[in-house]
Amino acid sequence: MMVKGFMFGLISKIICLFFGVFFFCSYAYAEKTTYVSLTPSITEIVYALGAQDNLVGVSTECNYPKEASLKTKIGNTFFVDREKIIRLKPDYVFSMESTQYLLASFKYSQIKPIFFKFDTIDDVYKNIEYIARLSNKTQRSEKLISGIKKQISESKTNSPKKILYLVQVNPMISIGKKSFITDIIQKSGHVSVTSNLNAYYPTISEEFAVKSSPDIVVVNFFDDTRRLGQLFPHSEIIILSDEERDIINRPGPRVYKSVQYFSKL
């Protein structure tokens, strides 16, 4: 009788353990939130949080980290493959506020578009926290944000300079107070000469640019620097490399590297 009782108890425990594991796995699977990303900086955040298994599709521009380029491609900032997104069945589509028109057809769908803004470095932190909550990575996000803030706090220059940042040269397009790059330059200890312009990326005249008397002119894309040399004979002119351009123009977890870059100028 004792043996039978022991065997019955053992079998009962095994059955309970089996169903416990089964229901736990079923629950975990059911609760897994999936998404696709049209924004490289958001894709970087997902990877930095260790939530890449939840990411089922990315844009053609999402190339960092390298593993992101292996994900299913669902479009870019100009075109979205709606049918492919539907086949992937994500819970959310991550994109920028400026691309809402691309995802208008999902407005009444079970697939929910989420639009992020990147006006300041604080917005980067908010975006990290938001994605962390969706992905159950809150503790990871706290550590990530703390590390970014520490790197930024240690990167401020002691020799402030006036910087003219040009998105492009012809016509001259710069950064205004609404651009996160303005905040990056400010956090580095320097001053953007266009920081008072109430816009994201204002078009400026050559006369305005020259009168701003920048110490450094940073050019986003390669352009004919001969004209810049004529306009700014006493300024240092810097053309960003592809890697530098990617880092500076992506308000994600590498934003501290952007601050570090400017602080060293």
NORMONOR-V38142 format. One record per residue. SS is DSSP state (H for helix, E for strand, C for the rest). Layout:
ss=SS
ss=SS
//
This chain:
ss=C
ss=H
ss=H
ss=H
ss=H
ss=H
ss=H
ss=H
ss=H
ss=H
ss=H
ss=H
ss=H
ss=H
ss=H
ss=H
ss=H
ss=H
ss=H
ss=H
ss=H
ss=H
ss=H
ss=H
ss=H
ss=H
ss=H
ss=H
ss=H
ss=H
ss=H
ss=C
ss=C
ss=C
ss=E
ss=E
ss=E
ss=C
ss=C
ss=H
ss=H
ss=H
ss=H
ss=H
ss=H
ss=H
ss=H
ss=H
ss=C
ss=C
ss=C
ss=H
ss=H
ss=H
ss=E
ss=E
ss=E
ss=E
ss=C
ss=C
ss=C
ss=C
ss=C
ss=C
ss=C
ss=H
ss=H
ss=H
ss=H
ss=H
ss=C
ss=E
ss=E
ss=C
ss=E
ss=C
ss=C
ss=C
ss=C
ss=E
ss=C
ss=H
ss=H
ss=H
ss=H
ss=H
ss=H
ss=H
ss=C
ss=C
ss=C
ss=E
ss=E
ss=E
ss=E
ss=E
ss=H
ss=H
ss=H
ss=H
ss=H
ss=H
ss=H
ss=H
ss=H
ss=H
ss=C
ss=C
ss=C
ss=C
ss=C
ss=E
ss=E
ss=E
ss=E
ss=E
ss=C
ss=C
ss=C
ss=C
ss=H
ss=H
ss=H
ss=H
ss=H
ss=H
ss=H
ss=H
ss=H
ss=H
ss=H
ss=H
ss=H
ss=H
ss=H
ss=C
ss=C
ss=H
ss=H
ss=H
ss=H
ss=H
ss=H
ss=H
ss=H
ss=H
ss=H
ss=H
ss=H
ss=H
ss=H
ss=H
ss=H
ss=C
ss=C
ss=C
ss=C
ss=C
ss=C
ss=C
ss=C
ss=E
ss=E
ss=E
ss=E
ss=E
ss=C
ss=E
ss=C
ss=C
ss=C
ss=C
ss=E
ss=C
ss=C
ss=C
ss=C
ss=C
ss=C
ss=H
ss=H
ss=H
ss=H
ss=H
ss=H
ss=H
ss=H
ss=C
ss=C
ss=C
ss=E
ss=E
ss=C
ss=C
ss=C
ss=C
ss=C
ss=C
ss=C
ss=C
ss=C
ss=C
ss=E
ss=C
ss=C
ss=H
ss=H
ss=H
ss=H
ss=H
ss=H
ss=C
ss=C
ss=C
ss=C
ss=E
ss=E
ss=E
ss=E
ss=C
ss=C
ss=C
ss=C
ss=C
ss=H
ss=H
ss=H
ss=H
ss=H
ss=H
ss=H
ss=C
ss=C
ss=C
ss=C
ss=E
ss=E
ss=E
ss=E
ss=C
ss=C
ss=H
ss=H
ss=H
ss=H
ss=H
ss=H
ss=H
ss=C
ss=C
ss=C
ss=C
ss=C
ss=C
ss=H
ss=H
ss=H
ss=H
ss=H
ss=H
ss=H
ss=H
ss=H
ss=C
ss=C
//
